[in-house]
Amino acid sequence: MNQNLTIINERVDDIPLLLAQLKRMGVQELLDKHFPTHGNWQGLSLGWVTIIWLGHILSQKDHRLNQVQSWSEKRLKTLRNLSFDSLRALDFSDDRLEGVLRYLSKDESWFQFEQELGGNLIQVYDLSPERVRLDSTTASSYCGVNESGLFQWGHSKDHRPDLAQVKVMLSTLDPLALPVAIEVLAGHKADDPLYIPAISRVRETLARTGLLYIGDCKMAAIKTRAYLVASKDYYLCPLSTTHLAKEELERYLEPVWAGNKELTSVEYTYSHGETKEIAVGYERSQPHTIIVDGVEVSWIERQLVVRSQAVAVSAEKSLRTRLDKAQFALAQLGKPCRGKKRLKSLLEWQEAAAATLARYRVSELLQLDYHEITKEHQLRRYGNRLAQSRVEKTVELCVTLNEAVLAHQLRLLGWRVYVTNQPQEQLTLAQAVVAYREEYLIERGFGRLKGFPLSLTPMSDFSR
């Protein structure tokens, strides 16, 4: 007896692996726990719809809502074997997914979900967190701006002030780069006030204190540092010129330049086995006292005055390049060129030269001397025009490099002050420099590690 067989071909791809990992993390159970749905909700639960939708996003690299239903129709057998036999393609319609987004937009429920999920991950992987990196970034979009939306006009880190942007604050465990807390904020918000709420959420998720929080100069606000001290946590961040003026930095460096301060060498062993000095510096102390929530907080802060060799070399190269470009541009000011306005008066020369110095940021390094030359020309009689004399004024520009100012600026290059309240026996100057700069990422061309996980980093390097 012949039996007709019906064969259905489905592309499995990486879907079983993705869904298995999401289920292992407990995402589905936690979503159903923290985001209860209305009684009229039918079909798959919100948790199952969400993790299968996440599987589609990760597998297809497509976040569009209207593509999920057609994708699921071609994989019904696979998805039913991984979840429930009652699964339908209609469970992933764009209306259903829009409803999922409305449930997930509840901030209080989301914070509770994120906190429990992060705590579970720490327990599953048996991690002993010691350091947390904090940083913010922006994402630009061509979408419109409305008063109640997340996309707003703000200071663009992408140098696109014409685009609306959204701001993302991310906290990750170091060195695993495991996200602990993520917060999406309106694009016009400043960075400084975002650190304390982010630290508070990390503390609630990890349920422990005594961690070292690493951030950039925007984390160096005195209120943020005092908050960490009052919470029995530690911080490591550099000071910007807002917190430490250039004149104050020069005062710190005077004993170094006079040869009266012994510097500590910071060495790093690269992956190919070469050991190289990456920085030098010394340490000083600074007392602080501030009122936090009506309570006086006092502590002795460690200030690490450090000169990075790589930063100094790169900054000197950039400075000399700007100098060369500025001198060349100044030399071209008086040369005639098609489509270029000719400079005639002394005021026009001064305005053009000042704009050139400002563009290349070398106003202090170049001294400009203007020489106004007056010449009288005799014009012969021609036709009805009588013989006459014409006075012509020209301007010559002499550019002189101020060697003393240049030498002083070169001495300042690469120096930066880092601050921390962690005891020296727990964090030495050399450990602080390497912890902040992450040399193993610099040598691979990633630049300084900020807050965001870099999946391309070999895990073997984290053992260092």
C-alpha positions as CSV (number, residue, x, y, z in Angstrom):
1,M,0.0,0.0,0.0
2,N,1.5,3.3,-1.1
3,Q,1.5,6.1,1.5
4,N,1.7,9.7,0.5
5,L,4.2,11.6,2.5
6,T,4.0,15.4,3.1
7,I,7.4,17.0,3.5
8,I,7.7,20.5,4.9
9,N,11.0,22.3,4.7
10,E,11.8,24.9,7.3
11,R,15.0,26.9,7.9
12,V,16.0,26.3,11.5
13,D,19.2,28.5,11.4
14,D,20.2,29.6,14.9
15,I,16.7,29.8,16.3
16,P,16.9,26.8,18.7
17,L,20.2,28.1,20.1
18,L,18.8,31.6,20.7
19,L,15.6,30.5,22.3
20,A,17.3,28.0,24.5
21,Q,19.7,30.6,25.8
22,L,16.9,33.1,26.4
23,K,14.9,30.4,28.3
24,R,18.0,29.4,30.3
25,M,18.4,33.1,31.4
26,G,14.8,33.0,32.6
27,V,13.7,35.8,30.4
28,Q,10.3,34.3,29.6
29,E,9.4,33.5,33.2
30,L,10.5,36.9,34.4
31,L,8.6,38.8,31.7
32,D,5.4,36.9,32.5
33,K,6.0,37.6,36.2
34,H,6.6,41.3,36.0
35,F,4.3,42.2,33.1
36,P,0.9,40.6,33.8
37,T,-1.4,41.0,30.8
38,H,-5.1,41.9,30.5
39,G,-7.7,39.1,30.8
40,N,-8.6,39.4,27.2
41,W,-5.1,38.4,26.1
42,Q,-5.2,35.2,24.1
43,G,-2.7,32.8,22.6
44,L,1.0,32.7,23.7
45,S,1.9,34.6,26.8
46,L,3.7,37.9,26.7
47,G,7.0,36.2,27.8
48,W,6.9,33.7,24.9
49,V,6.0,36.2,22.3
50,T,8.8,38.5,23.5
51,I,11.6,35.9,23.4
52,I,10.5,34.5,20.0
53,W,10.5,38.1,18.8
54,L,13.9,38.6,20.2
55,G,15.0,35.5,18.4
56,H,13.8,36.9,15.2
57,I,15.6,40.2,15.8
58,L,18.9,38.5,16.6
59,S,18.6,35.9,13.8
60,Q,17.4,38.2,11.0
61,K,18.9,41.5,12.2
62,D,15.6,43.1,11.5
63,H,13.6,45.0,14.2
64,R,10.5,45.8,12.0
65,L,7.2,44.6,13.6
66,N,5.5,43.8,10.3
67,Q,8.1,41.1,9.3
68,V,7.7,38.8,12.3
69,Q,4.4,37.2,11.3
70,S,5.6,36.2,7.8
71,W,8.9,34.9,9.3
72,S,7.0,32.7,11.9
73,E,4.7,31.3,9.2
74,K,7.7,29.7,7.5
75,R,8.9,28.2,10.8
76,L,5.7,27.1,12.6
77,K,6.9,23.5,13.1
78,T,10.2,24.6,14.6
79,L,8.7,27.2,16.9
80,R,5.9,24.8,18.1
81,N,8.5,22.2,19.0
82,L,10.4,24.9,21.0
83,S,7.4,26.3,22.7
84,F,3.7,25.2,22.4
85,D,1.7,23.3,19.8
86,S,-0.9,26.0,20.0
87,L,1.5,28.6,18.6
88,R,0.0,30.5,15.6
89,A,1.6,33.0,13.2
90,L,-1.1,35.4,14.3
91,D,0.6,35.6,17.8
92,F,3.2,37.7,16.1
93,S,1.1,40.2,14.2
94,D,2.3,43.8,14.3
95,D,-0.7,44.7,16.5
96,R,0.3,42.0,19.0
97,L,3.9,43.1,19.1
98,E,2.8,46.8,19.5
99,G,0.8,45.6,22.5
100,V,4.0,43.9,23.9
101,L,5.9,47.2,23.6
102,R,3.1,49.0,25.5
103,Y,3.5,46.6,28.4
104,L,7.3,46.8,28.4
105,S,7.2,50.6,28.5
106,K,6.1,50.6,32.1
107,D,9.3,51.9,33.8
108,E,8.6,50.5,37.3
109,S,7.9,47.0,36.1
110,W,10.9,47.1,33.8
111,F,13.3,48.1,36.6
112,Q,12.1,45.2,38.7
113,F,12.4,42.8,35.8
114,E,15.9,44.1,34.9
115,Q,17.0,43.9,38.6
116,E,15.9,40.3,39.0
117,L,17.3,39.2,35.6
118,G,20.7,40.8,36.5
119,G,20.7,39.1,39.9
120,N,19.9,35.7,38.3
121,L,22.7,36.1,35.8
122,I,25.3,36.9,38.5
123,Q,24.2,33.8,40.4
124,V,24.2,31.5,37.3
125,Y,27.7,32.5,36.3
126,D,29.0,32.6,39.9
127,L,30.6,36.0,39.3
128,S,32.3,38.0,42.0
129,P,31.9,41.5,40.8
130,E,34.5,44.0,41.8
131,R,34.4,46.7,39.1
132,V,31.5,48.4,37.3
133,R,31.9,50.7,34.3
134,L,29.5,53.5,33.7
135,D,29.1,55.6,30.5
136,S,26.5,57.2,28.3
137,T,26.2,57.5,24.6
138,T,23.7,58.9,22.1
139,A,21.9,57.5,19.1
140,S,20.8,59.9,16.3
141,S,17.8,59.4,14.1
142,Y,16.0,61.2,11.3
143,C,12.7,60.8,13.1
144,G,10.7,63.8,14.2
145,V,10.8,65.4,17.6
146,N,7.8,65.8,20.0
147,E,7.7,67.2,23.5
148,S,6.8,63.9,25.2
149,G,9.1,61.6,23.2
150,L,12.6,60.3,23.8
151,F,14.1,61.7,20.7
152,Q,15.0,65.3,21.4
153,W,17.5,68.0,20.3
154,G,20.7,67.9,22.4
155,H,24.5,68.1,22.4
156,S,25.4,65.6,19.7
157,K,28.4,63.3,20.3
158,D,28.1,62.2,16.7
159,H,28.6,65.8,15.5
160,R,25.1,65.8,14.0
161,P,23.2,68.6,15.8
162,D,20.7,68.6,13.0
163,L,19.4,65.1,14.0
164,A,17.2,64.2,17.0
165,Q,18.8,61.9,19.5
166,V,18.2,59.5,22.3
167,K,20.5,59.0,25.2
168,V,21.5,55.5,26.6
169,M,23.1,55.0,30.1
170,L,24.8,51.6,30.4
171,S,26.4,50.0,33.4
172,T,28.6,46.9,32.8
173,L,30.6,44.5,34.9
174,D,34.4,44.7,34.3
175,P,36.1,42.9,32.7
176,L,33.3,40.6,31.4
177,A,31.4,43.7,29.9
178,L,28.2,42.1,31.1
179,P,25.4,44.7,31.1
180,V,23.9,45.2,34.6
181,A,21.6,48.1,34.1
182,I,20.5,50.0,30.9
183,E,18.4,53.2,30.9
184,V,17.1,55.0,27.8
185,L,16.6,58.7,28.4
186,A,15.5,61.8,26.4
187,G,18.3,63.1,24.2
188,H,18.4,66.6,25.7
189,K,19.4,65.4,29.2
190,A,22.8,66.2,30.6
191,D,25.2,63.3,31.5
192,D,26.2,64.4,35.0
193,P,22.9,63.7,36.8
194,L,22.6,60.2,35.2
195,Y,25.3,58.5,37.3
196,I,23.7,58.4,40.7
197,P,20.5,56.7,39.5
198,A,22.6,54.3,37.5
199,I,24.8,53.4,40.5
200,S,21.7,53.0,42.6
201,R,20.2,50.5,40.1
202,V,23.5,48.6,40.0
203,R,23.6,48.3,43.7
204,E,20.0,47.0,43.9
205,T,20.7,44.4,41.2
206,L,24.0,43.1,42.6
207,A,22.9,43.6,46.3
208,R,26.3,44.5,47.5
209,T,28.5,47.5,48.2
210,G,32.3,48.0,48.1
211,L,32.4,48.0,44.3
212,L,34.7,50.2,42.2
213,Y,32.8,52.3,39.8
214,I,34.8,53.5,36.8
215,G,33.6,56.4,34.6
216,D,34.7,59.3,32.5
217,C,35.2,62.9,33.7
218,K,31.4,63.5,33.7
219,M,31.2,61.0,36.7
220,A,33.7,63.3,38.6
221,A,30.9,65.6,39.8
222,I,31.6,66.2,43.5
223,K,28.0,65.1,44.4
224,T,28.5,61.8,42.6
225,R,31.8,61.2,44.4
226,A,30.3,62.0,47.8
227,Y,27.3,59.8,47.1
228,L,29.7,56.8,46.4
229,V,31.6,57.5,49.6
230,A,28.5,57.8,51.7
231,S,27.3,54.4,50.1
232,K,30.6,52.7,51.1
233,D,31.6,52.3,47.4
234,Y,34.6,53.4,45.4
235,Y,35.2,55.5,42.3
236,L,37.9,56.0,39.7
237,C,37.5,58.8,37.1
238,P,39.6,61.6,35.6
239,L,39.1,65.3,36.4
240,S,38.2,67.7,33.6
241,T,39.2,71.3,33.4
242,T,35.9,72.1,35.0
243,H,37.0,70.3,38.2
244,L,40.7,71.1,37.9
245,A,41.8,74.3,36.2
246,K,44.8,74.4,34.0
247,E,46.6,76.6,36.5
248,E,46.0,74.1,39.3
249,L,47.4,71.3,37.1
250,E,50.5,73.3,36.5
251,R,50.9,73.8,40.2
252,Y,50.7,70.0,40.6
253,L,53.5,69.6,38.0
254,E,55.9,72.2,39.2
255,P,57.7,69.7,41.6
256,V,57.9,67.2,38.7
257,W,59.5,69.7,36.3
258,A,61.8,70.9,39.1
259,G,63.0,67.3,39.6
260,N,61.8,67.2,43.2
261,K,59.1,64.5,42.8
262,E,59.8,60.9,42.2
263,L,57.6,59.3,39.6
264,T,56.1,55.8,39.6
265,S,56.6,53.9,36.3
266,V,53.5,52.0,34.9
267,E,54.4,49.1,32.7
268,Y,52.1,46.8,30.7
269,T,52.8,43.5,29.1
270,Y,51.2,43.2,25.7
271,S,49.8,40.0,24.2
272,H,52.9,39.4,22.0
273,G,55.1,39.4,25.2
274,E,56.6,42.9,25.0
275,T,56.6,44.9,28.2
276,K,56.5,48.6,27.8
277,E,56.2,51.7,30.0
278,I,52.9,53.2,29.2
279,A,52.7,56.0,31.9
280,V,54.5,57.7,34.8
281,G,52.9,59.5,37.7
282,Y,52.8,60.3,41.4
283,E,50.1,60.4,44.1
284,R,48.8,63.2,46.3
285,S,46.0,63.5,48.8
286,Q,43.1,66.0,48.9
287,P,40.5,66.2,51.8
288,H,36.8,66.8,50.9
289,T,33.7,67.6,53.0
290,I,30.2,67.9,51.5
291,I,26.6,67.6,52.7
292,V,24.7,64.6,51.2
293,D,21.0,64.4,52.1
294,G,21.5,66.5,55.2
295,V,24.5,64.5,56.4
296,E,28.1,65.7,56.3
297,V,30.4,63.4,54.4
298,S,34.2,63.7,54.8
299,W,36.9,61.7,53.1
300,I,40.5,61.8,52.0
301,E,40.7,61.5,48.2
302,R,43.7,60.1,46.3
303,Q,44.7,62.2,43.3
304,L,46.8,60.3,40.8
305,V,48.8,62.7,38.6
306,V,49.6,60.6,35.6
307,R,51.2,61.2,32.2
308,S,50.3,58.8,29.5
309,Q,53.1,58.2,27.0
310,A,50.8,57.3,24.1
311,V,48.5,60.3,24.7
312,A,51.5,62.7,24.9
313,V,52.9,61.4,21.6
314,S,49.5,61.6,19.8
315,A,48.7,65.0,21.2
316,E,52.1,66.4,20.2
317,K,51.6,65.1,16.7
318,S,48.2,66.7,16.5
319,L,49.5,70.0,17.8
320,R,52.3,70.2,15.3
321,T,50.0,69.3,12.5
322,R,47.6,72.1,13.5
323,L,50.5,74.5,13.7
324,D,51.7,73.6,10.2
325,K,48.2,74.0,8.7
326,A,47.7,77.3,10.4
327,Q,51.0,78.7,9.2
328,F,50.2,77.5,5.6
329,A,46.7,79.0,5.8
330,L,48.1,82.4,7.0
331,A,50.6,82.4,4.2
332,Q,47.8,82.0,1.6
333,L,45.8,84.9,2.9
334,G,47.4,87.6,0.7
335,K,47.7,85.4,-2.5
336,P,45.1,86.1,-5.2
337,C,42.8,83.2,-6.0
338,R,39.8,82.9,-8.3
339,G,36.6,83.2,-6.3
340,K,38.4,84.4,-3.2
341,K,37.8,87.9,-1.8
342,R,41.0,90.0,-1.8
343,L,41.9,91.5,1.5
344,K,42.5,95.2,1.3
345,S,42.3,96.9,4.6
346,L,44.2,96.2,7.8
347,L,40.9,95.3,9.6
348,E,40.1,92.6,7.0
349,W,43.5,91.1,7.4
350,Q,43.1,91.0,11.2
351,E,39.7,89.4,11.0
352,A,40.8,86.7,8.5
353,A,44.0,85.9,10.5
354,A,42.1,85.7,13.8
355,A,39.6,83.3,12.3
356,T,42.4,81.1,11.0
357,L,44.0,81.0,14.5
358,A,40.7,80.1,16.1
359,R,40.0,77.4,13.5
360,Y,43.2,75.6,14.3
361,R,43.3,76.5,18.0
362,V,46.8,78.0,18.0
363,S,46.1,81.6,19.0
364,E,48.6,81.4,21.9
365,L,51.4,79.9,19.8
366,L,51.6,82.3,16.8
367,Q,52.5,86.0,17.0
368,L,51.2,88.1,14.2
369,D,52.8,91.4,13.1
370,Y,51.1,93.5,10.5
371,H,53.0,96.0,8.3
372,E,50.9,98.5,6.3
373,I,52.8,99.7,3.2
374,T,51.7,102.8,1.3
375,K,52.7,103.2,-2.4
376,E,51.9,106.1,-4.7
377,H,51.4,105.5,-8.4
378,Q,51.4,108.2,-11.1
379,L,48.7,107.8,-13.8
380,R,49.4,109.5,-17.1
381,R,46.9,111.5,-19.0
382,Y,44.6,109.4,-21.2
383,G,41.9,110.9,-23.4
384,N,39.8,113.2,-21.3
385,R,41.3,111.9,-18.1
386,L,43.9,114.2,-16.6
387,A,47.2,113.0,-15.1
388,Q,46.8,112.1,-11.5
389,S,48.4,110.2,-8.6
390,R,46.8,107.1,-6.9
391,V,47.7,105.9,-3.4
392,E,47.6,102.1,-2.8
393,K,47.9,100.5,0.6
394,T,49.0,96.9,1.1
395,V,49.4,94.8,4.2
396,E,52.2,92.3,4.9
397,L,51.8,89.7,7.6
398,C,54.7,88.3,9.5
399,V,54.1,85.1,11.5
400,T,56.4,84.2,14.4
401,L,56.2,81.0,16.4
402,N,56.3,81.6,20.2
403,E,58.8,78.9,21.2
404,A,58.5,79.4,24.9
405,V,54.7,79.0,24.8
406,L,55.1,75.9,22.6
407,A,57.6,74.3,24.9
408,H,55.3,74.9,27.9
409,Q,52.3,73.4,26.1
410,L,54.4,70.3,25.1
411,R,55.3,69.8,28.7
412,L,51.6,69.7,29.7
413,L,50.6,67.2,27.0
414,G,49.6,63.7,28.3
415,W,49.2,64.8,31.9
416,R,45.8,64.1,33.6
417,V,44.6,63.8,37.2
418,Y,42.6,60.7,38.2
419,V,40.7,60.6,41.5
420,T,39.7,57.6,43.6
421,N,38.8,56.9,47.2
422,Q,39.8,53.2,47.1
423,P,42.7,52.5,49.5
424,Q,46.2,52.1,48.0
425,E,46.5,48.5,49.3
426,Q,43.5,47.6,47.1
427,L,44.3,49.8,44.1
428,T,47.8,51.0,43.4
429,L,48.6,53.9,41.0
430,A,49.7,51.4,38.3
431,Q,46.6,49.3,38.7
432,A,44.3,52.3,38.5
433,V,45.9,53.5,35.2
434,V,45.6,50.1,33.6
435,A,42.1,49.6,34.9
436,Y,40.9,52.9,33.4
437,R,42.7,52.8,30.1
438,E,42.4,49.0,29.3
439,E,45.6,48.6,27.4
440,Y,44.6,45.2,26.0
441,L,41.8,46.9,24.1
442,I,44.0,49.8,23.0
443,E,46.5,47.5,21.3
444,R,43.6,46.0,19.3
445,G,42.5,49.3,18.0
446,F,39.3,49.6,20.0
447,G,40.3,52.7,21.8
448,R,39.6,53.2,25.5
449,L,36.9,50.9,26.8
450,K,33.9,53.0,27.9
451,G,30.8,51.3,29.2
452,F,29.8,49.2,26.3
453,P,30.5,45.5,25.8
454,L,32.9,44.5,23.0
455,S,32.1,41.0,21.8
456,L,35.2,40.9,19.6
457,T,37.6,41.0,22.6
458,P,39.1,37.5,23.1
459,M,38.0,36.0,26.4
460,S,41.6,34.7,27.1
461,D,42.8,38.3,27.6
462,F,40.4,38.9,30.5
463,S,42.4,36.5,32.7
464,R,45.0,39.3,33.1
